[in-house]
């Protein structure tokens, strides 16, 4: 599942809060009411008064007039709009592959992989929606245990049976919660739309005002009910609510939770037949197709723009790295990605020359973790840096699962080429950490900008998203910057520089994600800081000088 949160208007959240709805992280809003500069994530706290990455400061000082080499960053995601105006010249091209000839020209096992590969597609189309991994685990274990009583379970299966009971409880709880939210949003959406239209007709006005509501004097129960519903909007949003915007946002919320019920938690839904692989074989290669856009490349396009949007074309935004190519690998549907696809995506990236792999996705279960671990070890052996989003559940990853991760299954070993990234906001105050962000003193390395990040979206558009999905590519962009201007650096050295050069805040107390408590910012990650491109570049420059380069 992509670790991204679409922006939804403040008004809607206030209304839902007033109606005592538990708002999911999927509909979270920016951390406070201020609006930062659209490019705040590349700016500097000293000169711009925002907690950005200080990328612009690095370019205007240490990197000024320096030469760089091209770095390839693989973006494993939902797909990327490779035709976007602000990504022109920034998409990796497999020069050894002739486009559209139906032949595996470079004999890498993938036919016509000119711009990358799609592991969730087949000859007849692409996977759009998919289930959560929890659902898939639930279905598999239910087939084995169903309603079997514990005293009838074989001794060798006792441990798995206990796991089944845990999975069963989690699935039923999550499904019922999604169903409840779907029904609530559907009812709210229908009523607000219906009653807004009804009152406008009753009052003969083009748009409703608070005075209009106050003028209603009737015993008609339907009109009074309509007045009560619409009154909630005025009471919580103010005297000038945008009903068109509310209608759009409520529709999005209804659709989101509808997808949860109809696809993510639907035990009868299985889109995998589209791919046509042998799903029982986690080490199978060569399946998929070359459609790197997919049906909705919004998330991947946004991620790619943060890393690589053209810095010199006076369009849209400036990406972080100025000499970078994005290798597009599609493996993330509307639902949870599958371990097999993640493993193959990492291997594809490594085999085709990526130096950095950005992974802005995650899930709570990983039944084929062994296959992913093998791919991570392969990337580690080839010196490829893996950067992963910590997730948007406001959870402590020291106590909760978020896969993939750096820890190897059934081992105390950890990948040395891994960075786990939490999301930060722009102000140096209690709201510095994104309220949705996962954290962990022993699991999350550092934080990076992930609130109100403005970047590329399909069809030459731009939007602001929130999420650790945005924090990860901020880090990948800085990593690419370092490798580009200091090509002698290894993946481990880049990781070391990024973590050691992080910006620290003495005694800063921040709101703990998901809580009202104030905690030390440094307690939320291993290195206790925010990525800082300027200091990272200075450190890399110092290392380069020491080596006589």
N, C-alpha and C positions, 0 to 999 in steps of 0.2 A: 504494500500500500504506500502510495506516495506520501512523504512527510511534508505536506503542504496544506495551507489553510487559505481559502479564498476570502477576500475581504467582504464583510457584510456590514451594512450601515449601522451606525450607532443607534439610530431610532428603533430599528427592529429589535435589537438586543434588549433595549430598555423595555419595550413592550413585552417581550417574552419573559423577561425577568419579573415584570409586574404580575404576569400570569403564572408565576411560580414554575416555569418550565426549566428543567435542567438542560442548559445549553451545552451541546457537544463542542469539543475542540474544533470540529469541522466548521463551526460557524462563529469562531472567535473574532474579535476585532483588534484594532491597533491598541497599543498599551495605554495611551492617554489621548486626550482630545486635541493635542497639538498636531500640526502637519509638518513633518520635516521636509527638507529639500528632497526632490525625487532621487538625486544621486547621493544621498547622505552616506550610503554604505562605503563609498570610496573617499569620503572626506576625512578631515582631521579634527580632533577635539580642541586643539589650541587655536587653530585658524578659523574653524567653522562651527565650533561649539556643538558638535555632535560626535558620538562615539563610533565613528566609522573606522575603516581599515587603514586610513592614511596612505592610500594608494597614490593619490595625486601628489602628495608631498614627496613620496619616493621618486616618482617620475621627474619632478621639477628640481630635485636635488641630486641625490646619489646616482640615479640612472640617466641623468641628462647627458646626451651625446654618446651614451654607451651603445654598443652593438649587442644584438641578441640572436639566438638561434630558435628556430621553430620547435615548439613543444606540442605533442599530441595528447589531448585529454579525452578519454572515453567517457561518454555520458550514458550510463545504463539507466533507462527511464521509460516513459510512456511513448516516446518518439519525439522528433524534432522537426519543425518546419524548416527544411533546408533551403527554402526559397525566400525566407524572410529578408527584407531589405537590409537589416542591420547585422545579418550573419553572412552576407555575401563575402566570399573569399576566406571565410572562417570555418568552413566545413571540410573535414578530412576527406580526401579522395584516394581511393585505392587505384593508383596509377597502373598497376599490373592487371587490372580487370577491365575488359571492354564492356561498356554498358549495353545491356539489352540483347546480347548475342546468344544467351542461353547456355553459355559454356563457362566452366570454372577455369578461367584463363590462368590464374596464378596457382591453381591446384591447392588451395587452402581448405577445400572441403565445402565452400559456399559459392553458389552460382550467382554471378552478377552482383556481388557485394561491393558495389562501387562506392557507397557512402557509409557502409556499416552493415548491420544485419538485424533481422527481426525474429526473435526466438518464440514469439507468440502468434505466429501466423503459419499458414500452409498454402497449398496450391489453390485452394478455393476461397481464401479470405483470411481475416484476422480475428483474433480474440479481442472482444471489446470488454464486456463485463466478465468477472470471474468471482468465485466464492472466496471467503476468508479461509486462511489455513486452518483455523479452528473448526470450521464447518467440514473441511476435508478430513481432518483427524477424527472428528466426531462420527462421520459416516463410516470410516474404516473400522473404528473400534466398535461401533454399534453393530456392525455386521458380525463381529466375533463374540460380543458379550450381550448385546441387547438388554433384556431384562433378567439376565442370569443372576441368580442369588450367589452371594459370596461363598457359601458353604459348598457350592457345586463347582467352584473354580479350582482348577488344578494348581498344585503348589508352585509349579514353575511359572504360572501365569499370575500369581497373586500381585506382584508389583505392577504389572501392566493393568490389572483389573482396578487397582487403586487409582492409577493414572486415568483410566476410563471414567471413573466416578467423578474425578476432578474436572475432566474435559466436559462431561455431560452437564454438570452444574454450571460451568462457565458458559457453555453454548446456550443453554436454556435461559440463563439470566440475560445474556447479551441479546438474544433474539427477541425476548419479550420486551426489553428496553427499547430496541429499535422499532418494534411494532407499535409500542405505546407512543413514541415520538412521531412516527409516521402518521398515525391516526390523529394526533394532536395538530400537527402542522397542516394536514389535509383539511381538517375542520376549520382551523383558524384562517387558512388561505381562502377557503370557500366563503366563510362568513364575512370576512373583511371585504372581499370583492363584491359579494352579493349586497351587503348592507350599504356600502358606499354608493353603489349604483341606485339602490332603492331610495335612499334619502335624497340624492340629487334629483331624482324624478319627482319625489314627493314635494320637495322645496322649490323645484323648477330653477335649479342653479347649475352652473357648469362645474363648480368645485365647492367643496364644503368648507365652511369656516366655523369657528367656535361660536360665534354669534348665531349662526344658522341653527346649530344644535340647541342653543338656549331658547331659540324662538319656537321650538316645537311644543305644541300644546294639544295633546290628543289622548284619547283613551284606547287607541288602536294598539293592541299588544305587540303586533309585529313591528310597528314603527317605534314603539318604546324599546323593544329589544334591539332594534337596529341602532337607536340612539345610544344605548348602553355600550354596545360593542364598539362603535366608532368613537364614543367618548373616551374609552380606554386609550385609544391612539392619541387623541388630543392631550389627555391627561399626562401621558408619559413621554410623548415626543415633542410637544409644544404646539403653538398655535398655527404652525404652517407645515403640517406633515405632507410628505410627498407620497401620495397613495399609489402612484405608478411605480415608484421605487419599492415601496412595501410589497406591492403585488409581485414584482419580479423576485424580490428576495425570499418571500414566502414560497413562491413557486420553486425556487432553487432548493430551499430547505425540504419541501415536500418531495421533490425529485430525489434528493440525496438519501433521505430515510426510506423512500420507496425502493430505491436501488438496494439498500441494505436488506430489506425484507424480501424483495423479489429475486435478488441475485446473491449477495454476500452471504446470507444465512439460509439460503434455499438449498435444502439437502437433495433435491431432485435436479438441480441445475449443474450441468457439466459441459462447458464449452470446449473442453480439451480435444474433442474429436476433430475440431477444425484444424488443429496442428498436424495430426496424423502421425505422431511419433509413438514409440513404445514407452508409455509413461512409466511402466514398471522398471525400466532401466535408467537409473539416474546418471549413467555415464555415457549414454547414447549421444552421438554427435551428428551434425549435418542436417538436422531438421530446421524448419522455419522458412522464411522468404526474405526478399530484399526490400520490403516496404518499410522504410525507416520513419515514415511519418505516422502511420496508423490513423485511427479514426479521430483522435483528439490529442494532438501533440502539445497542448497548452503547457502542461507541467514541464516537460522536457525542454521545450523552447525557452521557457522562462529561466530554467537552470542554465542552459547553454548561453543565454544572453548575459547573465551575471559574469560568467567566466570570460566570454569571448566577443561580445558585441563590439562592432567596429568603433575604435576610438577616434577615428579621423574623418568621419563622413558627415558630421553635423546632423545626424539622424538619431532620434530616439534616445539611447543611452550610451554611456561608455562602459564597456566591459573592463574587467580587471587586468587581464593579460593582453598585451598588444601584439604578440607574435605566437599565436596559438591556433591549433586546428581541433575541431570537435569531431571525434569519431562517434557516430550515432549507433547505439545498440538498444533495440526495443525489447524489453523483458517485463514491463510493469503494466498490468491491465487496470481496469477500474475494479479493484479488489486486491487480494494479496498475490504478489509474485510467487512463483514456484521455485523451490530450491534448485531443481535441475536447470532451469533457465538462467538463474543467477550464476550458477557455477559455469555454465557454458559461455555466458556473457563475459565473465571475468577472463576466462581462457582465451576467448576470441580477442578481447582487448589486448592482452599480453602478446599473443602470437602475431598480431598485426601492427605492433609498434607503439601502443599507447604507453606513456610514461607515468600517467596519473589516471586513476579511475574514480569517477564521482558516482556515489550511490545514494541518491536522495529517496530512499524507500526503506520500509522495515515492517516487521510483523512479530507477533508474540509466540509463534510456534514454528519449528523447523524440523520436520520429520526426516528430511534427507540432509541433515547438516553435514554429515561426513563428506558428501560430494562437494559442498560449498567449501568446507575446510581444505579439501584437496586443491581446489582452485586457488584459494587464498595462499596456500603454501607455494603453489606454482608461481603466483605473482611475486611472492616474497623472494623466491629463488632467482627471479629475473630482475629484481630491483625495481619493481613497479609499486608506486605509492597508492594505497587504497584510502579513500576519504568517505566516511559514512555519516549520514544524518542520524542524530540521537533519537528522534521521534517526538511526537506532539501530544503525549498523554499525561504530562505533568507528573511523571513518575521518576522514582529513584532507581536508576538502572543497576545500582549495587544490589537491589532486591527484586527487580523485575526483569523480564526478558525482552530484548529487542534484537531480532535477527535480521541480517547476519551480524556477527560480532567478531572480535579479535581472538576470543577464547576458543581453543580447539577442543572438540568433543572428547570426553574421557581422558583428559590430559590437563596438566597444570601449565602447559606451555601457552604462549600467546604470540600472535603475529607481531613482528617488529615494524612492519610497513603499514600500520593501521592508525588512522586518526578518527576519533569519534567526536562529533561536533554538536554543541548545544546552540540555542538561538538567543541573541541579545537584541535589545532595542537601542535607541539613539541617545537617550539622556543619562547622565551620570547621577542617578538617584535610585530610589527603592525599586523603580520599575525597569531597571537595567536589563533584567533577564525576562525573556518572553514568558508570559504566564502559562503558556501551553507547553513549554520546552521540558523535555526530559533532562535529567541531570545525574550526577554520580561522582562522588569523591574518588572512586577507584575505577570508574568505567568511562566517563566523558573526559576527553583531554582538555579542550578549551571551548570557549564560546566565540561566535562570530555573528555579524548582523543577520537577523532573520525576521525582523518586524518591519512591515511597510516597505518591502523591497520592490522597486519599480524596474521591470525588465520586459524583454520581448515576449510576445504571445503571437499565435498564428495569424496569418493574413496581414502582416505588416502592422500589427497593433501592439499596444503596450499596456500592462496592468501592474498593480501592486498586489503581491501575495505575501502571506505570513507563513513561517514554518522553519523547522530545522532543515527542510528541503532547500531553503534559500541560504542558510548558514553554511551548509556543506560546500556549495559551489563558490561562495565567497572565499573559503579556505582553499579550494582547488585552484581558484584563480591566483591566489597569492603563491601557492606552491608552483604553479606554472610560470609565474613571473620569476621566481627564484631559479628554476631550472633553465629558463630561457636566457637570462643574463649571466648565470653562473653555471654553465653546462657541466662543469666538473663535479657538481654536487650529486651525491647519491640520494636515493629515496629516504634512507634513514637519516642522513644529514639534513635534508629538507624538513623532515618531521621534527628533528631536534631543534632546528632553528625556529620553526613556527611556534613550538611550545615554549622555548626558552626566551623568545623575544616578545611574548605576549604582554599586553598592557595590564598592569596590576593597579589595584585601588586599595590603599591602606584603610583598613577597618570599615570598608563600605558594607552597609547592611542593605540587603535586597529582599524583596518579597519572594518567599519560597514558592515555586510554581505549584499551583493547585491548593495553596494554603494562604492563610492570612499572616503567618509568622514571618518575622524578619530574621534572616540568617546572614552569616558572613558570605560574601560573594565567593571568596576563595574556597569555601567548603563545598561548592557545587560541582567542582571539576578537579582533575588530577593536578593541573598546573595553575588553576585559580586565576585565569586571565582571559583577555580578549585578543584575538589575532591582531597583529600590528605590522602591516607591510613595510612601513618605513624602518622600524627597528629591525625587522627580519632582513631587509636588504642591506642595512648597515652591518649586520652581523655576517652576512654572506660576503660582503665586500671586504671585511676585515680578514675573513678566512682566506679569501682569494689573494689578498696582499701578503699574508703570511706564507702562502705557498709560492709566492713570486710570480703570480699570474697577472 
